[in-house]
Amino acid sequence: MIRVQPGPFDVGLMMAELASRPGVGGVASFVGTVRDQSDGAAVLALELEHHPVLTQKVVRQIGEDARARFQLLDIIIVHRHGKLQAGEPIVFVGAAAAHRRAAFGAVDYVMDRLKTEAPFWKRERTGDGARWIEARASDLADRRRWEEPA
Amino acid sequence: MRMLLFGRLRDLPPIGPVPASIDDVAALKTWLATERPELVAPSVRIAVNDEFVVDNRTIGSGDEIAFLPPVSGG
């Protein structure tokens, strides 16, 4: 299941769904949250802009690539958009596989690709004003790890 | 044609009307290079009607052109 939505999500429900897949040996997940600090300034809110069609398309492709690459039994990606407060969950990635290594790898892989490819743009509001955030050099380096043969 | 700007590109001043002679993405980029160079930086991806495109993609008055700066998801 791939979903791009403004509202919150239920992690327990999604984990239960992943764990119920026939043949499952392990489920790994990641939840990304809005940081409360940015360069020493308190983050008041985060705006996440997306493209109404392309974002869904790109996230779906990343999910399909992960499913094939790690031979997953199932994958769930939920990414929120809109205005979020510090501490709120932004993204959920969960992978069900026959063995743990595939599940861990898939979640790591999906996050690295979301960070560098999925059309989301973050604008942080701090006491000093608002600024757009872009993928960092470290995000791009993380993404390149997956270009080696699996 | 309609231009859609995302992320930090939305903070740029509005662009004047696109000349009617422009009929593909390459021509649009050439025009923008002087009009609003931020939109044709190498890091900006261009989509026409919700598809990422190559420069020889033809475009017309009914098309929606989206400019996507580097992303910051997750």
Backbone of each chain as ProteinMPNN parsed JSONL, in Angstrom:
{"seq_chain_A": "MIRVQPGPFDVGLMMAELASRPGVGGVASFVGTVRDQSDGAAVLALELEHHPVLTQKVVRQIGEDARARFQLLDIIIVHRHGKLQAGEPIVFVGAAAAHRRAAFGAVDYVMDRLKTEAPFWKRERTGDGARWIEARASDLADRRRWEEPA", "coords_chain_A": {"N_chain_A": [[0.847, -1.194, 0.0], [0.585, 2.137, -0.911], [0.63, 5.431, 0.073], [-0.125, 8.878, -0.051], [-0.817, 11.411, 1.993], [-2.62, 13.939, 3.928], [-3.325, 13.547, 6.61], [-2.83, 11.954, 9.93], [-1.283, 8.688, 10.68], [-1.822, 5.183, 11.517], [0.39, 3.351, 13.106], [0.477, 0.852, 14.434], [-1.622, -0.577, 13.31], [-0.768, -0.861, 10.674], [1.579, -2.328, 11.0], [0.534, -4.688, 12.004], [-0.897, -5.539, 9.82], [1.172, -6.023, 7.991], [2.511, -8.067, 9.329], [0.762, -10.11, 9.062], [1.02, -11.332, 6.658], [1.151, -14.208, 4.558], [3.794, -16.534, 4.989], [5.549, -14.779, 6.135], [8.524, -13.761, 7.821], [9.633, -11.759, 9.159], [9.183, -8.313, 10.089], [10.104, -5.083, 9.325], [10.39, -1.622, 10.215], [10.192, 1.982, 9.746], [9.786, 5.145, 11.2], [9.559, 8.455, 10.424], [9.966, 11.632, 11.934], [8.932, 15.052, 12.623], [11.555, 17.158, 13.231], [12.494, 18.918, 16.255], [14.356, 20.852, 16.422], [16.441, 22.988, 14.469], [19.469, 23.691, 13.185], [20.068, 24.769, 15.712], [17.901, 26.41, 16.241], [14.547, 26.564, 17.476], [12.082, 24.569, 16.003], [9.028, 25.61, 14.82], [6.969, 24.831, 13.14], [6.352, 22.69, 10.292], [6.088, 22.784, 6.819], [4.987, 20.707, 4.302], [5.245, 20.407, 1.027], [3.76, 18.968, -1.906], [3.565, 17.301, -5.139], [0.567, 16.977, -6.854], [0.151, 14.692, -8.492], [2.599, 13.54, -9.461], [4.087, 12.953, -7.151], [2.827, 10.787, -5.875], [3.17, 8.912, -7.931], [6.008, 8.636, -8.081], [6.627, 7.724, -5.488], [5.236, 5.333, -5.514], [6.671, 3.931, -7.467], [9.169, 3.678, -6.196], [8.427, 2.007, -4.107], [7.695, -0.289, -5.567], [10.139, -0.947, -6.708], [11.608, -1.585, -4.412], [10.197, -3.789, -3.489], [10.736, -5.671, -5.495], [13.552, -5.755, -5.504], [14.25, -6.65, -2.914], [12.764, -8.868, -2.61], [10.234, -8.775, -1.283], [7.416, -9.614, 0.791], [5.422, -7.887, 1.287], [4.904, -4.333, 1.198], [4.57, -1.21, 2.843], [4.117, 2.189, 2.391], [3.662, 5.287, 3.765], [3.317, 8.676, 3.344], [3.165, 11.868, 4.635], [1.681, 15.111, 3.874], [1.426, 18.737, 3.85], [0.716, 20.957, 6.653], [2.692, 20.422, 9.512], [3.389, 19.722, 12.958], [6.2, 20.081, 15.255], [7.625, 17.02, 16.256], [5.586, 15.454, 15.256], [4.703, 12.492, 13.389], [5.967, 11.991, 10.084], [6.497, 10.208, 8.016], [5.988, 6.781, 7.184], [7.521, 3.68, 6.764], [7.201, 0.349, 6.058], [8.215, -3.034, 5.89], [7.613, -6.343, 4.911], [9.056, -9.511, 5.03], [10.524, -12.729, 4.169], [12.809, -13.162, 5.591], [14.849, -11.426, 8.025], [16.984, -9.738, 7.11], [16.344, -8.844, 4.545], [14.066, -7.329, 5.087], [15.024, -5.279, 6.802], [16.887, -4.1, 5.032], [15.252, -3.216, 2.933], [13.696, -1.174, 4.072], [15.607, 0.745, 4.744], [16.616, 1.297, 2.194], [14.305, 2.333, 0.89], [13.862, 4.677, 2.391], [16.218, 6.138, 1.808], [15.825, 6.603, -0.9], [13.391, 8.016, -0.909], [14.134, 10.381, 0.362], [15.776, 11.586, -1.53], [14.52, 11.504, -3.999], [11.682, 11.572, -4.034], [9.054, 13.771, -4.818], [8.774, 15.987, -2.616], [8.699, 18.943, -0.764], [10.187, 20.617, 1.841], [9.373, 23.119, 4.137], [10.652, 24.863, 6.755], [9.526, 26.395, 9.7], [10.863, 28.65, 11.898], [11.691, 30.646, 14.821], [13.105, 32.605, 13.514], [12.016, 32.915, 11.029], [10.938, 31.539, 7.815], [12.284, 28.745, 5.998], [13.296, 26.956, 3.059], [14.051, 23.503, 2.849], [16.57, 21.395, 1.529], [17.656, 18.279, 0.068], [20.481, 16.896, 1.692], [24.092, 16.73, 1.201], [24.889, 14.409, 2.452], [22.591, 12.879, 2.301], [22.455, 12.35, -0.41], [24.786, 10.89, -0.727], [24.105, 8.667, 0.803], [22.082, 7.648, -0.79], [23.531, 6.815, -3.005], [24.758, 4.499, -2.167], [23.155, 2.387, -2.9], [23.465, 2.0, -5.544], [25.432, 0.244, -6.151], [25.739, -3.219, -7.154], [23.134, -5.25, -5.853]], "CA_chain_A": [[0.0, 0.0, 0.0], [1.346, 3.378, -1.006], [-0.347, 6.49, 0.296], [0.351, 10.233, 0.218], [-2.028, 11.925, 2.647], [-2.337, 14.986, 4.912], [-3.663, 13.166, 7.979], [-1.946, 11.032, 10.655], [-1.439, 7.267, 10.351], [-1.821, 4.257, 12.645], [1.534, 2.456, 12.907], [0.142, -0.483, 14.925], [-2.502, -1.207, 12.328], [0.017, -1.222, 9.486], [2.497, -3.4, 11.389], [-0.265, -5.911, 12.122], [-1.224, -5.937, 8.454], [2.4, -6.587, 7.397], [2.844, -9.31, 10.03], [-0.235, -11.138, 8.751], [1.249, -11.876, 5.308], [1.596, -15.6, 4.553], [5.221, -16.751, 4.737], [6.357, -13.705, 6.722], [9.464, -14.153, 8.862], [10.01, -10.553, 9.887], [8.68, -7.017, 9.62], [10.918, -3.948, 9.783], [9.706, -0.363, 9.904], [10.811, 3.241, 10.115], [8.884, 6.295, 11.285], [10.263, 9.74, 10.446], [9.165, 12.651, 12.624], [9.374, 16.443, 12.468], [12.557, 17.544, 14.235], [12.09, 20.121, 17.0], [15.467, 21.812, 16.357], [17.117, 23.079, 13.183], [20.613, 24.594, 13.355], [20.002, 25.428, 17.01], [16.659, 27.166, 16.438], [13.376, 25.709, 17.701], [11.179, 24.493, 14.852], [7.646, 25.828, 15.242], [6.114, 24.013, 12.274], [6.94, 22.27, 9.033], [5.137, 22.633, 5.719], [5.464, 19.735, 3.32], [4.526, 20.567, -0.224], [3.931, 17.834, -2.814], [2.936, 17.444, -6.451], [-0.65, 16.173, -6.694], [0.174, 13.433, -9.249], [3.943, 12.965, -9.573], [4.573, 12.444, -5.866], [2.261, 9.445, -5.732], [3.816, 8.066, -8.949], [7.404, 8.359, -7.711], [6.637, 6.897, -4.275], [4.791, 4.002, -5.93], [7.794, 3.294, -8.172], [10.168, 3.325, -5.175], [7.874, 0.841, -3.421], [7.782, -1.445, -6.469], [11.565, -1.294, -6.826], [12.01, -2.23, -3.157], [9.537, -5.092, -3.446], [11.458, -6.573, -6.403], [14.961, -5.874, -5.12], [14.416, -7.373, -1.649], [11.805, -9.987, -2.63], [9.346, -8.556, -0.132], [6.063, -10.167, 0.752], [4.554, -6.714, 1.219], [5.524, -3.075, 1.645], [3.646, -0.091, 3.05], [4.741, 3.511, 2.526], [2.712, 6.394, 3.934], [4.035, 9.945, 3.485], [2.198, 12.956, 4.837], [1.993, 16.435, 3.344], [0.681, 19.787, 4.544], [1.356, 21.572, 7.826], [2.919, 19.484, 10.613], [4.037, 20.298, 14.139], [7.378, 19.369, 15.748], [7.318, 15.768, 16.943], [4.588, 14.654, 14.54], [5.222, 11.575, 12.37], [5.828, 12.432, 8.688], [6.58, 9.121, 7.048], [6.08, 5.402, 7.659], [7.897, 2.647, 5.797], [7.196, -0.971, 6.673], [8.467, -4.087, 4.914], [7.459, -7.723, 5.378], [9.877, -10.41, 4.22], [10.703, -14.06, 4.749], [13.949, -13.092, 6.505], [15.017, -10.065, 8.552], [17.938, -8.921, 6.367], [15.618, -8.214, 3.435], [13.145, -6.33, 5.632], [15.857, -4.134, 7.224], [17.466, -3.47, 3.846], [14.217, -2.55, 2.14], [13.28, 0.062, 4.739], [16.741, 1.658, 4.584], [16.627, 1.637, 0.766], [13.157, 3.193, 0.574], [14.078, 5.995, 2.99], [17.251, 6.855, 1.049], [15.255, 7.077, -2.167], [12.382, 9.046, -0.625], [14.852, 11.618, 0.716], [16.477, 12.196, -2.661], [13.78, 11.433, -5.269], [10.234, 11.8, -3.965], [8.762, 15.203, -4.884], [8.276, 16.685, -1.426], [9.552, 20.089, -0.426], [9.944, 20.977, 3.239], [9.682, 24.483, 4.585], [10.67, 24.913, 8.216], [9.278, 27.681, 10.339], [11.478, 28.832, 13.219], [11.508, 32.022, 15.286], [13.808, 33.507, 12.591], [11.324, 32.968, 9.739], [10.748, 30.248, 7.153], [13.255, 28.45, 4.947], [13.138, 25.68, 2.353], [15.093, 22.516, 3.12], [16.841, 20.509, 0.404], [18.432, 17.08, 0.395], [21.867, 17.225, 2.025], [25.108, 15.912, 0.531], [24.906, 13.089, 3.094], [21.441, 12.129, 1.776], [22.819, 11.897, -1.758], [25.787, 9.832, -0.539], [23.358, 7.49, 1.259], [21.36, 7.13, -1.951], [24.476, 6.171, -3.935], [25.109, 3.16, -1.679], [22.295, 1.367, -3.518], [23.787, 1.876, -6.966], [26.241, -0.978, -6.267], [24.866, -4.376, -7.302], [22.546, -5.673, -4.559]], "C_chain_A": [[0.884, 1.246, 0.0], [0.346, 4.508, -0.836], [0.364, 7.814, 0.575], [-0.865, 10.989, 0.736], [-1.68, 13.034, 3.638], [-2.455, 14.49, 6.357], [-2.669, 12.211, 8.617], [-2.191, 9.581, 10.238], [-1.29, 6.412, 11.6], [-0.746, 3.193, 12.427], [1.178, 1.021, 13.297], [-0.678, -1.279, 13.927], [-1.701, -1.708, 11.124], [0.993, -2.349, 9.798], [1.746, -4.735, 11.474], [-0.589, -6.454, 10.731], [-0.017, -6.627, 7.81], [2.713, -7.962, 8.015], [1.897, -10.452, 9.667], [-0.005, -11.786, 7.382], [1.722, -13.328, 5.378], [3.086, -15.705, 4.24], [6.126, -15.743, 5.41], [7.269, -14.254, 7.832], [9.907, -12.95, 9.676], [9.432, -9.307, 9.243], [9.603, -5.95, 10.18], [10.202, -2.665, 9.411], [10.547, 0.833, 10.316], [9.722, 4.296, 10.172], [9.731, 7.55, 11.364], [9.371, 10.785, 11.088], [9.734, 14.047, 12.358], [10.345, 16.77, 13.602], [12.111, 18.807, 14.98], [13.182, 21.198, 16.989], [16.025, 21.836, 14.941], [18.213, 24.128, 13.305], [20.49, 25.409, 14.643], [18.735, 26.215, 17.273], [15.491, 26.201, 16.627], [12.477, 25.751, 16.472], [9.745, 24.617, 15.355], [6.703, 24.945, 14.439], [6.864, 23.677, 11.009], [5.827, 22.192, 7.998], [5.745, 21.693, 4.712], [4.617, 19.886, 2.07], [4.737, 19.325, -1.082], [3.312, 18.154, -4.161], [1.735, 16.493, -6.464], [-0.611, 14.818, -7.423], [1.557, 12.761, -9.195], [4.446, 12.355, -8.263], [4.111, 11.008, -5.664], [2.96, 8.462, -6.689], [5.22, 7.659, -8.534], [7.465, 7.45, -6.488], [6.216, 5.464, -4.627], [5.941, 3.237, -6.605], [8.873, 2.837, -7.179], [9.705, 2.069, -4.43], [7.995, -0.42, -4.272], [9.224, -1.911, -6.616], [12.043, -2.045, -5.583], [11.445, -3.642, -3.087], [10.307, -6.111, -4.29], [12.879, -6.831, -5.897], [15.161, -6.755, -3.886], [13.451, -8.558, -1.529], [10.865, -9.925, -1.434], [8.025, -9.278, -0.323], [5.051, -9.023, 0.7], [5.352, -5.488, 1.642], [4.442, -2.024, 1.809], [4.479, 1.185, 3.187], [3.614, 4.532, 2.688], [3.527, 7.655, 4.165], [3.005, 11.052, 3.611], [2.636, 14.226, 4.109], [1.138, 17.455, 4.09], [1.445, 20.31, 5.747], [1.475, 20.562, 8.962], [3.632, 20.205, 11.752], [5.262, 19.477, 14.525], [6.936, 18.122, 16.512], [6.321, 14.885, 16.209], [5.254, 13.698, 13.553], [4.956, 12.107, 10.96], [5.675, 11.235, 7.764], [6.644, 7.778, 7.765], [6.516, 4.517, 6.509], [7.925, 1.328, 6.547], [7.363, -2.031, 5.606], [8.315, -5.447, 5.582], [8.232, -8.628, 4.445], [9.976, -11.768, 4.905], [11.815, -14.03, 5.8], [14.281, -11.64, 6.847], [15.887, -9.181, 7.672], [17.245, -8.155, 5.23], [14.717, -7.098, 3.946], [13.909, -5.079, 6.079], [16.355, -3.357, 6.003], [16.44, -2.659, 3.076], [13.817, -1.206, 2.746], [14.359, 1.146, 4.57], [16.784, 2.205, 3.147], [15.5, 2.623, 0.418], [13.365, 4.593, 1.153], [15.121, 6.799, 2.213], [16.695, 7.387, -0.27], [14.184, 8.138, -1.954], [13.051, 10.401, -0.404], [15.383, 12.35, -0.507], [15.648, 12.249, -3.937], [12.308, 11.81, -5.177], [9.946, 13.302, -3.941], [8.01, 15.727, -3.656], [9.239, 17.827, -1.159], [9.162, 20.554, 0.973], [10.271, 22.432, 3.477], [9.531, 24.525, 6.102], [10.371, 26.317, 8.69], [9.95, 27.695, 11.714], [11.194, 30.274, 13.639], [12.126, 33.044, 14.324], [13.1, 33.647, 11.244], [11.213, 31.574, 9.139], [11.846, 30.018, 6.127], [13.006, 27.06, 4.365], [14.327, 24.789, 2.671], [15.31, 21.691, 1.859], [17.673, 19.33, 0.867], [19.883, 17.494, 0.644], [22.813, 16.327, 1.252], [25.117, 14.502, 1.126], [23.732, 12.226, 2.618], [21.781, 11.543, 0.408], [23.852, 10.775, -1.687], [25.099, 8.539, -0.089], [22.653, 6.82, 0.073], [22.291, 6.335, -2.875], [24.903, 4.779, -3.476], [24.373, 2.074, -2.418], [22.572, 1.2, -4.998], [24.714, 0.695, -7.22], [25.27, -2.138, -6.49], [24.399, -4.875, -5.937], [23.259, -6.894, -3.999]], "O_chain_A": [[1.804, 1.379, 0.807], [-0.674, 4.544, -1.523], [1.329, 7.865, 1.337], [-1.834, 11.186, 0.003], [-0.558, 13.071, 4.143], [-1.742, 14.98, 7.233], [-1.768, 11.709, 7.945], [-3.16, 9.275, 9.543], [-0.718, 6.839, 12.602], [-0.943, 2.25, 11.66], [1.528, 0.079, 12.586], [-0.467, -2.475, 13.723], [-1.918, -2.811, 10.624], [1.215, -3.227, 8.964], [2.263, -5.775, 11.067], [-0.56, -7.662, 10.496], [-0.152, -7.669, 7.169], [3.122, -8.891, 7.319], [2.19, -11.617, 9.932], [-0.747, -12.686, 6.989], [2.605, -13.649, 6.174], [3.581, -15.04, 3.33], [7.347, -15.829, 5.28], [6.862, -15.076, 8.653], [10.487, -13.098, 10.752], [9.22, -9.246, 8.032], [9.857, -5.917, 11.384], [9.488, -2.616, 8.409], [11.478, 0.722, 11.114], [8.843, 4.345, 9.311], [10.54, 7.693, 12.281], [8.168, 10.83, 10.829], [10.876, 14.193, 11.922], [9.999, 16.672, 14.78], [11.435, 19.663, 14.409], [12.974, 22.308, 17.478], [16.073, 20.797, 14.282], [17.932, 25.31, 13.505], [20.779, 26.605, 14.653], [18.502, 26.649, 18.401], [15.454, 25.14, 16.004], [12.149, 26.823, 15.964], [9.299, 23.84, 16.2], [5.755, 24.379, 14.982], [7.88, 24.294, 10.687], [4.767, 21.617, 8.247], [6.896, 21.865, 4.311], [3.434, 19.543, 2.053], [5.788, 18.691, -0.994], [2.616, 19.158, -4.309], [1.878, 15.32, -6.119], [-1.289, 13.884, -6.996], [1.665, 11.567, -8.918], [5.154, 11.349, -8.278], [4.903, 10.128, -5.325], [3.295, 7.339, -6.312], [5.586, 6.487, -8.62], [8.262, 6.511, -6.451], [6.775, 4.501, -4.101], [6.151, 2.053, -6.344], [9.421, 1.742, -7.309], [10.506, 1.175, -4.158], [8.351, -1.485, -3.769], [9.502, -3.11, -6.647], [12.789, -3.019, -5.685], [12.133, -4.577, -2.677], [10.51, -7.253, -3.876], [13.345, -7.97, -5.865], [16.125, -7.518, -3.815], [13.341, -9.172, -0.468], [10.722, -10.887, -0.679], [7.579, -9.517, -1.445], [3.963, -9.169, 0.143], [6.349, -5.596, 2.355], [3.507, -1.953, 1.011], [5.414, 1.253, 3.986], [2.722, 4.623, 1.844], [4.343, 7.703, 5.085], [2.089, 11.161, 2.796], [3.809, 14.391, 3.773], [0.246, 17.094, 4.858], [2.659, 20.135, 5.854], [0.493, 19.922, 9.337], [4.374, 21.163, 11.539], [5.358, 18.304, 14.163], [5.998, 18.164, 17.307], [6.218, 13.694, 16.502], [6.264, 14.05, 12.942], [3.869, 12.607, 10.671], [4.846, 11.233, 6.854], [7.271, 7.652, 8.817], [5.959, 4.586, 5.413], [8.605, 1.207, 7.566], [6.743, -1.959, 4.546], [8.825, -5.673, 6.679], [8.096, -8.539, 3.225], [9.57, -11.937, 6.055], [11.773, -14.776, 6.777], [14.025, -10.735, 6.053], [15.582, -8.002, 7.492], [17.525, -6.981, 4.992], [14.612, -6.044, 3.319], [13.501, -3.958, 5.777], [16.259, -2.132, 5.945], [16.724, -1.551, 2.622], [13.623, -0.224, 2.029], [14.054, 2.305, 4.29], [16.962, 3.403, 2.924], [15.726, 3.622, -0.266], [13.079, 5.587, 0.486], [14.941, 7.994, 1.982], [17.048, 8.483, -0.704], [14.083, 9.072, -2.749], [12.599, 11.427, -0.913], [15.438, 13.58, -0.529], [16.016, 12.958, -4.874], [11.741, 12.316, -6.146], [10.526, 14.029, -3.134], [6.789, 15.884, -3.665], [10.452, 17.681, -1.312], [8.0, 20.842, 1.259], [11.324, 22.919, 3.066], [8.462, 24.266, 6.655], [10.89, 27.297, 8.158], [9.65, 26.869, 12.577], [10.543, 31.027, 12.915], [11.727, 34.208, 14.313], [13.545, 34.424, 10.399], [11.365, 30.567, 9.83], [12.295, 30.953, 5.464], [12.578, 26.133, 5.054], [15.464, 25.254, 2.754], [14.346, 21.325, 1.187], [18.312, 19.374, 1.918], [20.444, 18.319, -0.077], [22.409, 15.296, 0.714], [25.325, 13.521, 0.412], [23.846, 11.003, 2.538], [21.443, 10.398, 0.105], [23.81, 9.83, -2.474], [25.458, 7.451, -0.538], [22.632, 5.595, -0.046], [21.897, 5.32, -3.449], [25.354, 3.968, -4.284], [24.881, 0.962, -2.561], [21.972, 0.341, -5.645], [24.793, 0.191, -8.34], [24.114, -2.066, -6.072], [25.176, -4.916, -4.983], [22.9, -7.381, -2.928]]}, "seq_chain_B": "MRMLLFGRLRDLPPIGPVPASIDDVAALKTWLATERPELVAPSVRIAVNDEFVVDNRTIGSGDEIAFLPPVSGG", "coords_chain_B": {"N_chain_B": [[-0.116, 28.225, -21.92], [0.183, 26.595, -18.725], [2.14, 27.345, -15.934], [3.584, 25.612, -13.325], [5.01, 26.042, -10.216], [7.193, 24.693, -7.768], [8.151, 24.172, -4.289], [10.978, 26.076, -3.297], [10.965, 27.54, -5.632], [8.537, 28.689, -5.902], [8.678, 31.061, -4.564], [9.749, 32.893, -6.264], [9.54, 35.856, -8.381], [6.535, 36.419, -10.391], [6.24, 35.017, -13.745], [6.324, 36.496, -17.015], [3.951, 36.383, -19.851], [4.24, 33.412, -21.829], [5.906, 33.355, -24.927], [4.063, 32.824, -27.974], [5.347, 31.441, -29.934], [6.814, 29.417, -28.854], [7.266, 26.002, -28.854], [8.301, 23.623, -27.955], [9.953, 21.838, -25.223], [12.671, 22.429, -25.156], [12.825, 24.945, -26.431], [11.347, 26.449, -24.657], [13.01, 26.332, -22.419], [15.23, 27.726, -23.359], [14.141, 30.278, -23.64], [13.441, 30.79, -20.982], [15.948, 30.858, -19.826], [16.94, 33.43, -19.978], [14.765, 34.889, -19.054], [13.935, 33.777, -16.544], [16.194, 32.415, -15.016], [16.547, 30.716, -12.8], [14.711, 28.698, -13.056], [15.657, 26.927, -14.93], [17.904, 25.743, -13.977], [20.388, 23.143, -13.628], [19.604, 21.364, -11.622], [16.883, 21.42, -11.518], [13.95, 19.697, -12.247], [11.769, 19.032, -15.01], [8.339, 18.67, -15.712], [5.714, 17.702, -17.872], [2.293, 17.89, -18.026], [2.106, 16.092, -15.816], [4.106, 14.196, -16.339], [7.51, 13.315, -16.331], [9.775, 14.808, -18.609], [11.619, 14.869, -21.773], [13.796, 17.148, -23.599], [12.897, 17.471, -26.262], [10.175, 17.23, -26.217], [7.042, 18.183, -27.388], [5.14, 21.127, -26.761], [2.118, 22.896, -25.957], [-0.54, 25.4, -25.865], [-2.421, 24.35, -24.12], [-1.086, 22.911, -22.24], [0.349, 21.847, -19.081], [3.039, 22.896, -17.323], [5.398, 21.761, -15.098], [7.76, 22.75, -12.656], [10.289, 21.357, -10.852], [12.176, 21.68, -8.067], [15.218, 20.532, -6.321], [14.488, 17.841, -4.082], [13.116, 17.204, -0.744], [12.181, 15.052, 0.924], [10.806, 12.633, 3.289]], "CA_chain_B": [[0.258, 27.089, -21.071], [0.199, 26.94, -17.311], [3.404, 26.996, -15.29], [3.438, 25.288, -11.898], [6.301, 26.09, -9.535], [7.154, 24.002, -6.477], [9.204, 24.447, -3.327], [11.511, 27.436, -3.231], [10.702, 28.245, -6.89], [7.281, 29.447, -5.725], [8.966, 32.379, -3.988], [10.271, 33.782, -7.309], [8.51, 36.736, -8.944], [5.797, 35.759, -11.47], [6.833, 35.084, -15.087], [5.454, 37.096, -18.035], [3.342, 35.391, -20.74], [5.177, 32.656, -22.663], [5.672, 33.673, -26.347], [3.289, 31.798, -28.673], [6.228, 30.686, -30.835], [7.479, 28.316, -28.134], [6.492, 24.782, -29.115], [8.822, 22.438, -27.264], [10.581, 22.111, -23.928], [13.98, 23.05, -25.389], [12.596, 26.364, -26.723], [10.902, 27.065, -23.397], [14.187, 26.476, -21.559], [16.048, 28.804, -23.921], [13.473, 31.54, -23.295], [13.531, 30.972, -19.53], [17.339, 31.085, -19.426], [17.104, 34.872, -19.748], [13.581, 35.404, -18.344], [13.926, 33.332, -15.14], [17.191, 31.324, -15.084], [16.424, 29.77, -11.675], [13.834, 27.578, -13.438], [16.345, 25.985, -15.821], [19.12, 25.245, -13.336], [20.482, 21.697, -13.881], [18.974, 20.579, -10.56], [15.42, 21.533, -11.606], [13.34, 18.761, -13.195], [10.584, 19.58, -15.664], [7.301, 17.694, -16.051], [4.6, 18.224, -18.663], [1.072, 17.117, -17.752], [2.385, 15.059, -14.809], [5.116, 13.226, -16.777], [8.841, 13.876, -16.55], [9.928, 14.836, -20.07], [12.892, 15.239, -22.387], [13.735, 18.487, -24.185], [12.197, 17.597, -27.55], [8.73, 17.077, -25.996], [6.315, 19.352, -27.89], [4.199, 21.685, -25.786], [1.176, 23.873, -26.521], [-1.208, 26.315, -24.933], [-3.222, 23.623, -23.12], [-0.248, 22.064, -21.389], [0.735, 22.299, -17.755], [4.469, 22.635, -17.168], [5.773, 21.832, -13.684], [9.191, 22.897, -12.38], [10.507, 20.719, -9.553], [13.537, 21.853, -7.543], [15.652, 19.374, -5.536], [13.449, 17.463, -3.125], [13.534, 17.036, 0.66], [11.139, 14.234, 1.553], [11.172, 11.699, 4.35]], "C_chain_B": [[0.394, 27.55, -19.625], [1.514, 26.465, -16.699], [3.143, 26.747, -13.801], [4.811, 25.244, -11.251], [6.18, 25.463, -8.15], [8.311, 24.432, -5.591], [9.662, 25.895, -3.399], [11.257, 28.227, -4.518], [9.422, 29.084, -6.81], [7.527, 30.856, -5.202], [9.512, 33.366, -5.027], [9.156, 34.696, -7.818], [7.797, 36.043, -10.111], [6.47, 35.966, -12.843], [5.826, 35.713, -16.042], [4.892, 36.016, -18.943], [4.392, 34.718, -21.634], [4.876, 32.988, -24.13], [5.005, 32.515, -27.079], [4.168, 30.921, -29.56], [6.872, 29.471, -30.159], [6.649, 27.033, -28.258], [7.156, 23.503, -28.61], [9.586, 22.846, -26.004], [11.924, 22.819, -24.109], [13.827, 24.558, -25.62], [12.166, 27.112, -25.46], [12.101, 27.318, -22.481], [15.086, 27.614, -22.053], [15.462, 30.163, -23.528], [13.623, 31.833, -21.795], [14.954, 31.301, -19.063], [17.633, 32.575, -19.229], [15.982, 35.423, -18.869], [13.614, 35.066, -16.843], [14.87, 32.134, -15.002], [17.097, 30.312, -13.942], [15.623, 28.524, -12.072], [14.538, 26.556, -14.322], [17.716, 25.582, -15.276], [19.171, 23.727, -13.535], [19.752, 20.849, -12.839], [17.445, 20.597, -10.634], [14.884, 20.556, -12.662], [12.058, 19.365, -13.745], [9.619, 18.451, -16.003], [6.219, 18.397, -16.868], [3.405, 17.3, -18.436], [1.373, 15.883, -16.891], [3.318, 13.946, -15.276], [6.451, 13.954, -16.864], [9.15, 13.766, -18.044], [11.365, 15.13, -20.503], [12.684, 16.526, -23.202], [12.963, 18.584, -25.5], [10.687, 17.356, -27.433], [8.031, 18.35, -26.487], [5.332, 19.824, -26.818], [3.323, 22.731, -26.473], [0.433, 24.605, -25.437], [-1.983, 25.573, -23.845], [-2.399, 22.867, -22.1], [0.104, 22.717, -20.062], [2.196, 21.897, -17.53], [4.834, 22.811, -15.693], [7.289, 21.884, -13.537], [9.451, 22.412, -10.962], [11.958, 20.884, -9.102], [13.959, 20.605, -6.765], [14.709, 19.121, -4.357], [14.013, 17.327, -1.708], [12.48, 16.245, 1.415], [11.636, 13.487, 2.773], [11.112, 12.254, 5.747]], "O_chain_B": [[0.675, 28.714, -19.339], [1.944, 25.333, -16.919], [2.552, 27.58, -13.115], [5.681, 24.492, -11.688], [5.191, 25.674, -7.447], [9.31, 24.977, -6.06], [8.856, 26.815, -3.542], [11.326, 29.456, -4.505], [9.249, 30.053, -7.548], [6.689, 31.742, -5.372], [9.717, 34.54, -4.717], [7.975, 34.365, -7.707], [8.381, 35.173, -10.756], [7.171, 36.953, -13.063], [4.621, 35.499, -15.908], [5.292, 34.856, -18.84], [5.31, 35.371, -22.131], [3.72, 32.915, -24.546], [5.337, 31.354, -26.839], [3.793, 29.799, -29.9], [7.415, 28.599, -30.836], [5.496, 26.978, -27.83], [6.626, 22.411, -28.816], [9.83, 24.027, -25.755], [12.279, 23.698, -23.324], [14.595, 25.355, -25.079], [12.567, 28.253, -25.228], [12.202, 28.369, -21.849], [15.635, 28.371, -21.252], [16.188, 31.077, -23.136], [13.893, 32.965, -21.393], [15.14, 31.945, -18.031], [18.477, 32.939, -18.411], [16.207, 36.308, -18.044], [13.363, 35.92, -15.992], [14.426, 30.991, -14.887], [17.523, 29.168, -14.099], [15.818, 27.443, -11.515], [14.064, 25.428, -14.451], [18.582, 25.133, -16.026], [18.124, 23.083, -13.606], [19.327, 19.734, -13.141], [16.783, 19.869, -9.894], [15.307, 20.582, -13.817], [11.354, 20.104, -13.058], [10.024, 17.407, -16.516], [5.857, 19.54, -16.588], [3.496, 16.088, -18.629], [0.943, 14.773, -17.207], [3.331, 12.866, -14.685], [6.531, 15.062, -17.396], [8.829, 12.759, -18.675], [12.2, 15.572, -19.713], [11.552, 16.936, -23.46], [12.432, 19.644, -25.829], [9.995, 17.285, -28.448], [8.373, 19.454, -26.066], [4.771, 19.022, -26.071], [3.737, 23.366, -27.444], [0.725, 24.461, -24.25], [-2.182, 26.113, -22.757], [-2.951, 22.246, -21.191], [0.152, 23.939, -19.93], [2.539, 20.715, -17.546], [4.609, 23.873, -15.112], [8.012, 21.15, -14.211], [8.921, 22.96, -9.995], [12.864, 20.295, -9.691], [13.142, 19.706, -6.566], [14.205, 20.051, -3.726], [15.227, 17.334, -1.506], [11.948, 16.709, 2.423], [12.761, 13.694, 3.227], [11.403, 11.542, 6.708]]}, "name": "protein", "num_of_chains": 2, "seq": "MIRVQPGPFDVGLMMAELASRPGVGGVASFVGTVRDQSDGAAVLALELEHHPVLTQKVVRQIGEDARARFQLLDIIIVHRHGKLQAGEPIVFVGAAAAHRRAAFGAVDYVMDRLKTEAPFWKRERTGDGARWIEARASDLADRRRWEEPAMRMLLFGRLRDLPPIGPVPASIDDVAALKTWLATERPELVAPSVRIAVNDEFVVDNRTIGSGDEIAFLPPVSGG"}
